[in-house]
Amino acid sequence: KKMQLKNYRKGPVGVLADLYLMEIEKIKFLMDRLHDEYFLLEINPNSESDFQSVRNIMTHVIRSGYSYANQIRKRFGENYFIPTISINHVGEVNELLDQMYRYTLEALENKWHLNDYELGDIIIKTGWGICDMEGLLEHAVMHIMRHHFQILKLEGRS
């Protein structure tokens, strides 16, 4: 089932949440047309383990999505959890993506009102450096796009 935008959200946080959903829906469409055999296949054995198969890429994408939401939760002193993501079949991916997106929306719950300047003042320390909240949300959107493109490129090689 497809999550849809009924109304576009307002403000910069809303725009980024909407863009995130759009990219998630695009990668879900790609997952819908993959078969388990290809999803589980080790296509790229010489790369890091996160990128050796479509399953590993999608596990990485979903874990990262929770990590971004958790970075925001930590910054605001809110409770967070780190789920165990285990994917055995391509058919499980879309529901896991939906759960990750809902978790992200919960992390943004009291932050829809933030304007560009306020977002720029919210500094977040991540595993890869320091950025503001807008940069973290933009990274989350771009992360889905990058790995979607990576999977498309792998399909062309196999």
MARTI-487643 format. One record per residue (C-alpha): residue number from 0; x negated, y, z negated. Coordinates in pm, 1 decimal. Example, Ala and Ser with C-alpha at 12.3 -4.5 7.8 and 13.67 -1.06 7.14 Angstrom:
BEGIN
> 0;-1230.0;-450.0;-780.0
> 1;-1367.0;-106.0;-714.0
//
This chain:
BEGIN
> 0;0.0;0.0;0.0
> 1;-129.2;341.3;90.4
> 2;-161.4;618.8;-164.8
> 3;-36.7;935.7;-0.8
> 4;-59.3;1304.4;-61.5
> 5;294.5;1420.6;-128.1
> 6;183.3;1776.8;-190.0
> 7;-162.7;1916.3;-156.9
> 8;-314.4;2007.8;-490.3
> 9;-404.9;2368.0;-562.9
> 10;-743.1;2518.1;-642.7
> 11;-1093.1;2391.7;-576.7
> 12;-1054.3;2087.0;-804.4
> 13;-732.1;1998.5;-622.5
> 14;-891.0;2033.5;-279.2
> 15;-1177.8;1805.5;-376.2
> 16;-939.2;1549.2;-529.8
> 17;-737.5;1552.0;-205.9
> 18;-1049.9;1514.4;10.2
> 19;-1161.3;1225.3;-210.8
> 20;-828.3;1051.9;-155.3
> 21;-853.1;1106.8;220.5
> 22;-1195.7;941.8;232.3
> 23;-1080.5;656.4;9.8
> 24;-785.9;595.0;244.4
> 25;-1022.2;584.9;544.3
> 26;-1248.2;324.5;387.2
> 27;-942.4;124.7;273.5
> 28;-826.7;117.3;636.9
> 29;-1166.7;-26.3;729.6
> 30;-1140.9;-289.3;452.4
> 31;-795.5;-390.8;580.6
> 32;-946.0;-509.0;908.5
> 33;-1242.7;-702.0;765.0
> 34;-1237.3;-1077.0;706.2
> 35;-1384.2;-1238.5;394.4
> 36;-1649.2;-1418.5;597.6
> 37;-1793.9;-1086.7;720.4
> 38;-1728.9;-905.6;390.2
> 39;-1938.8;-1161.1;199.0
> 40;-2207.9;-1207.5;466.3
> 41;-2560.5;-1092.9;378.8
> 42;-2610.3;-863.6;677.2
> 43;-2898.2;-653.8;553.1
> 44;-3126.9;-890.4;352.3
> 45;-3429.1;-656.9;348.5
> 46;-3247.5;-368.5;177.8
> 47;-3173.5;-308.1;-191.3
> 48;-2923.8;-560.5;-330.1
> 49;-2647.5;-293.3;-343.2
> 50;-2659.8;-268.1;35.9
> 51;-2712.3;-628.0;154.8
> 52;-2344.7;-701.6;222.7
> 53;-2020.6;-510.0;259.8
> 54;-1911.0;-660.5;-73.1
> 55;-2222.2;-520.5;-243.2
> 56;-2173.5;-180.3;-80.2
> 57;-1812.0;-161.5;-195.7
> 58;-1904.9;-276.1;-547.2
> 59;-2161.3;7.5;-550.4
> 60;-1904.2;258.8;-419.8
> 61;-1646.1;168.1;-685.6
> 62;-1898.8;163.2;-971.3
> 63;-2027.8;501.9;-857.7
> 64;-1675.1;643.5;-848.2
> 65;-1625.8;547.6;-1212.3
> 66;-1966.9;692.5;-1293.0
> 67;-1873.5;1032.9;-1144.0
> 68;-1548.8;1039.4;-1341.8
> 69;-1738.5;935.9;-1654.8
> 70;-1992.9;1215.2;-1606.7
> 71;-1704.0;1463.9;-1613.0
> 72;-1543.8;1295.4;-1914.4
> 73;-1875.1;1299.7;-2105.2
> 74;-1931.5;1666.9;-2023.4
> 75;-1592.9;1751.0;-2178.7
> 76;-1639.4;1517.2;-2476.4
> 77;-1365.0;1281.9;-2358.3
> 78;-1345.8;905.0;-2396.0
> 79;-1471.9;697.3;-2107.3
> 80;-1530.0;334.5;-2019.2
> 81;-1755.5;146.8;-1781.1
> 82;-1558.5;-128.0;-1607.0
> 83;-1706.9;-454.5;-1489.7
> 84;-1653.3;-464.5;-1115.1
> 85;-1653.8;-810.6;-961.6
> 86;-1523.0;-854.7;-608.7
> 87;-1472.8;-1201.8;-465.4
> 88;-1253.1;-1120.4;-164.1
> 89;-1210.9;-820.2;63.8
> 90;-841.5;-814.5;-29.3
> 91;-932.2;-699.9;-382.5
> 92;-1116.4;-386.2;-273.9
> 93;-826.3;-152.4;-201.7
> 94;-660.3;-198.8;-539.4
> 95;-996.5;-142.8;-710.0
> 96;-1042.0;178.0;-509.6
> 97;-692.1;291.7;-611.3
> 98;-769.5;219.9;-978.9
> 99;-1096.6;413.3;-952.8
> 100;-916.4;709.7;-794.9
> 101;-646.7;709.5;-1064.5
> 102;-921.0;703.7;-1327.8
> 103;-1079.5;1005.1;-1157.3
> 104;-746.1;1190.6;-1154.6
> 105;-714.4;1125.0;-1528.7
> 106;-1063.6;1273.0;-1576.0
> 107;-946.8;1585.9;-1390.9
> 108;-616.8;1608.2;-1579.6
> 109;-677.2;1930.1;-1776.0
> 110;-909.6;2085.8;-1521.1
> 111;-686.9;2170.1;-1222.6
> 112;-683.7;2538.6;-1322.4
> 113;-1062.9;2582.0;-1294.5
> 114;-1172.6;2832.7;-1031.9
> 115;-1494.0;2833.0;-825.6
> 116;-1687.0;3038.5;-1080.5
> 117;-1580.6;2821.1;-1373.4
> 118;-1670.8;2503.9;-1181.3
> 119;-2013.6;2651.4;-1110.4
> 120;-2068.1;2714.1;-1480.9
> 121;-1991.9;2353.5;-1581.5
> 122;-2333.7;2189.5;-1566.7
> 123;-2345.6;1809.9;-1561.5
> 124;-2654.8;1594.6;-1611.9
> 125;-2646.4;1283.5;-1395.5
> 126;-2882.3;993.7;-1340.0
> 127;-3021.1;1168.3;-1032.8
> 128;-3044.8;1525.6;-1163.1
> 129;-2840.9;1822.8;-1271.7
> 130;-2550.3;1972.2;-1079.9
> 131;-2235.2;2169.6;-1142.8
> 132;-1892.6;2008.4;-1150.5
> 133;-1809.9;2119.5;-797.1
> 134;-2132.9;1962.3;-670.1
> 135;-2053.8;1636.9;-850.2
> 136;-1705.2;1619.4;-697.7
> 137;-1841.8;1704.8;-353.1
> 138;-2100.2;1429.6;-398.3
> 139;-1822.6;1181.8;-482.9
> 140;-1643.2;1265.4;-155.6
> 141;-1964.2;1247.3;47.5
> 142;-2063.8;919.3;-118.0
> 143;-1754.7;744.7;21.4
> 144;-1818.8;898.9;363.8
> 145;-2183.5;787.0;369.3
> 146;-2107.1;427.6;281.3
> 147;-1811.3;413.6;521.7
> 148;-2053.0;518.5;795.0
> 149;-2311.5;267.0;671.4
> 150;-2058.2;-17.8;702.9
> 151;-1959.6;97.7;1051.9
> 152;-2326.8;97.7;1152.9
> 153;-2376.5;-251.5;1007.9
> 154;-2076.9;-375.3;1205.0
> 155;-2242.7;-251.8;1521.2
> 156;-2556.6;-452.5;1441.0
> 157;-2399.9;-784.5;1343.8
//
